Amino acid sequence: MASPMFFLMPQWQGSPSSRAMQLAEGAALLREDLPTASLREVSVPLEAGDAMGTPVARLSSLVRAREAARTAIEPALVDGRAPIIVGGDCVSSLPGIEAAARSVDRLAVLWFDAHADLQHPSTSPTGAASGMTLRHALGDGSPDLVAAPAVSPEHVTLVGARAIDPEEDAELRRLGITTLRVGPEATGEDALRAAILERIAGANGVYIHIDLDVLDPAAFGSVHAPVPFGMTVAQLTGAIRAAVAEVPLVGAAICEFAPADGRMAAEDLPTVLRTLAALTSGTAARPDAAGSA
């Protein structure tokens, strides 16, 4: 695969947490460990922003940040480099998934997340856009955030979700999205890898979204909304490595790194770097242009 390009995007405005600014602090830590020659920084507004008359909180800043990311990513696409977005809330994944959907004609999406991210603006209990990210990637929700092009639900696999509200569960069923519900003891690493490979078979590119809350809190604590019974680090990195060895990585995002203090940052930063290493470990050749095999 072509070497990836990293995009540091310290976006916090999509988070519902009162400690959302910790995402910017996490991004600053990641900056020190990313290769300077392959790193670009995405300008994110400093202000919270406003809802622009919609149910989506802080929408104006989210729109500005996404446009900045789209502009920053374009040269990487021209060079055939997979954009990997790091350092923000889940909404930071949207410009990457849009770029991936344009780059190949058979895109598989692996969505590693403790939550389904399928809330709709009209029914969201918080108005926070992070909980709507997959909904927008699928082409539904606020017109200002809907992905263009949208991804197809039959090509999406939700991995590790275990905090799904009733409205999201109904949407999963309506769309027929495949879910792989795994935890420390629920699914062995070999079985998980096999299931992942079955789901991406036939694709000529894979996009991988990783909300770090997919990990079990015992393995990783630097997130705003830890959910018990999550994946182990070995399960996550093993699944990613298997996927990118089989199908070219055409984009990814690692979201929600929000260490509460220096001790937690020191404990959890190596796990984020292991996850990045897994994403960049692939040997599958990337297509040179959309529609190529």
ZASEBA-112477 format. One record per residue (C-alpha): x, z, y. Coordinates in steps of 0.5 Angstrom, whole numbers, padded with zeros to 4 digits, always signed. Layout:
# residues N
XZY ...
# end
This chain:
# residues 293
+0000+0000+0000 +0002-0001+0007 +0005+0005+0011 -0001+0009+0014 -0002+0011+0021 -0004+0018+0023 -0009+0019+0029 -0009+0026+0032 -0016+0027+0034 -0017+0035+0036 -0024+0034+0037 -0028+0040+0037 -0035+0038+0041 -0038+0036+0034 -0038+0043+0031 -0043+0049+0031 -0038+0054+0031 -0037+0059+0037 -0030+0058+0035 -0030+0051+0035 -0023+0051+0040 -0019+0053+0034 -0020+0046+0031 -0015+0044+0037 -0010+0049+0036 -0010+0047+0028 -0009+0040+0031 -0003+0042+0035 +0000+0045+0029 -0001+0039+0025 +0003+0035+0030 +0009+0038+0029 +0009+0036+0021 +0007+0029+0022 +0012+0023+0023 +0013+0021+0030 +0014+0014+0029 +0007+0013+0025 +0003+0018+0030 -0002+0016+0035 -0006+0021+0039 -0013+0020+0041 -0015+0023+0048 -0021+0028+0047 -0025+0030+0053 -0023+0037+0055 -0030+0039+0057 -0036+0041+0052 -0040+0035+0055 -0048+0034+0055 -0053+0032+0050 -0055+0026+0055 -0063+0028+0054 -0062+0027+0046 -0062+0033+0041 -0055+0032+0040 -0051+0037+0043 -0044+0035+0047 -0046+0028+0046 -0043+0025+0052 -0036+0028+0050 -0037+0025+0043 -0038+0018+0045 -0032+0018+0050 -0028+0021+0044 -0030+0016+0039 -0029+0010+0044 -0022+0012+0045 -0021+0013+0037 -0024+0006+0036 -0019+0003+0042 -0013+0007+0039 -0014+0005+0031 -0015-0003+0033 -0007-0004+0033 -0007-0001+0026 -0012-0005+0023 -0009-0011+0026 -0002-0009+0022 -0006-0008+0016 -0004+0000+0016 -0009+0005+0014 -0012+0010+0019 -0012+0017+0017 -0015+0021+0023 -0013+0029+0023 -0015+0035+0027 -0022+0035+0029 -0029+0036+0027 -0033+0032+0022 -0035+0027+0027 -0028+0025+0028 -0029+0021+0021 -0034+0016+0024 -0029+0011+0028 -0025+0011+0021 -0030+0010+0017 -0033+0004+0021 -0026+0001+0021 -0026+0001+0014 -0032-0002+0013 -0030-0008+0017 -0024-0009+0013 -0026-0010+0006 -0033-0013+0003 -0033-0008-0002 -0032-0001+0000 -0032+0006-0004 -0033+0012+0000 -0031+0019-0003 -0034+0025+0002 -0031+0031+0000 -0035+0037+0003 -0038+0043+0002 -0044+0041+0006 -0048+0034+0005 -0047+0032+0013 -0054+0029+0012 -0058+0033+0018 -0062+0028+0023 -0062+0030+0030 -0069+0031+0030 -0069+0036+0025 -0062+0039+0026 -0063+0047+0027 -0056+0047+0031 -0056+0040+0034 -0049+0040+0032 -0046+0033+0030 -0042+0035+0025 -0048+0036+0020 -0050+0029+0022 -0044+0025+0020 -0045+0022+0014 -0052+0021+0016 -0049+0017+0022 -0044+0013+0018 -0050+0011+0014 -0054+0008+0020 -0059+0013+0022 -0059+0018+0027 -0057+0018+0034 -0056+0011+0037 -0050+0013+0041 -0047+0015+0034 -0050+0011+0029 -0044+0007+0025 -0043+0000+0026 -0042-0003+0021 -0046+0002+0017 -0044+0004+0010 -0048+0003+0004 -0051+0009+0000 -0050+0006-0007 -0043+0006-0005 -0042+0013-0003 -0040+0019-0007 -0041+0026-0005 -0036+0031-0008 -0036+0038-0008 -0042+0040-0004 -0046+0046-0005 -0049+0048+0001 -0055+0043+0002 -0061+0044+0006 -0068+0042+0003 -0068+0036+0008 -0061+0034+0006 -0063+0034-0001 -0069+0030+0000 -0065+0025+0004 -0060+0025-0002 -0065+0024-0007 -0069+0018-0003 -0062+0014-0002 -0060+0015-0009 -0053+0018-0007 -0049+0020-0013 -0046+0027-0012 -0041+0031-0016 -0042+0038-0016 -0035+0041-0018 -0032+0048-0017 -0026+0052-0020 -0029+0053-0027 -0035+0047-0027 -0031+0041-0028 -0024+0040-0030 -0019+0036-0027 -0019+0031-0032 -0026+0030-0032 -0027+0030-0024 -0021+0024-0024 -0025+0020-0029 -0032+0021-0025 -0028+0019-0019 -0025+0013-0022 -0032+0011-0025 -0035+0011-0018 -0030+0007-0015 -0029+0002-0020 -0030-0005-0017 -0029-0003-0010 -0023-0007-0006 -0022-0001-0001 -0023+0007-0001 -0025+0011+0005 -0024+0018+0004 -0027+0024+0008 -0024+0031+0007 -0028+0037+0010 -0023+0042+0008 -0029+0047+0007 -0030+0043+0000 -0024+0048-0002 -0026+0055-0005 -0025+0060+0000 -0020+0064-0004 -0015+0057-0004 -0016+0056+0003 -0019+0060+0009 -0018+0056+0015 -0025+0053+0016 -0031+0056+0020 -0036+0056+0015 -0033+0058+0008 -0037+0057+0002 -0036+0060-0005 -0035+0057-0011 -0031+0051-0008 -0026+0046-0011 -0019+0048-0013 -0013+0045-0009 -0011+0042-0015 -0018+0039-0016 -0018+0036-0009 -0011+0033-0009 -0011+0030-0016 -0018+0027-0015 -0015+0024-0009 -0008+0021-0012 -0012+0018-0018 -0017+0014-0013 -0011+0012-0008 -0007+0010-0015 -0013+0005-0017 -0016+0003-0010 -0013+0001-0004 -0014+0007+0001 -0017+0003+0008 -0018+0010+0012 -0019+0017+0011 -0020+0023+0015 -0018+0031+0014 -0023+0035+0018 -0024+0042+0020 -0017+0045+0020 -0019+0052+0024 -0014+0057+0023 -0016+0064+0026 -0009+0067+0027 -0002+0065+0026 -0002+0069+0019 -0007+0064+0016 -0004+0058+0019 +0002+0059+0016 -0002+0060+0009 -0006+0054+0010 -0002+0049+0013 +0002+0047+0007 -0005+0046+0003 -0007+0041+0009 +0000+0037+0008 -0001+0037+0001 -0007+0033+0002 -0004+0029+0007 +0001+0027+0001 -0004+0026-0004 -0007+0021+0001 -0001+0017+0002 +0001+0017-0005 -0002+0011-0007 +0001+0005-0010 -0005+0000-0010 -0004-0006-0006 -0008-0006+0000 -0012-0013+0002 -0009-0017+0007 -0016-0019+0010 -0023-0017+0009 -0026-0020+0003 -0020-0021-0001 -0019-0019-0008 
# end
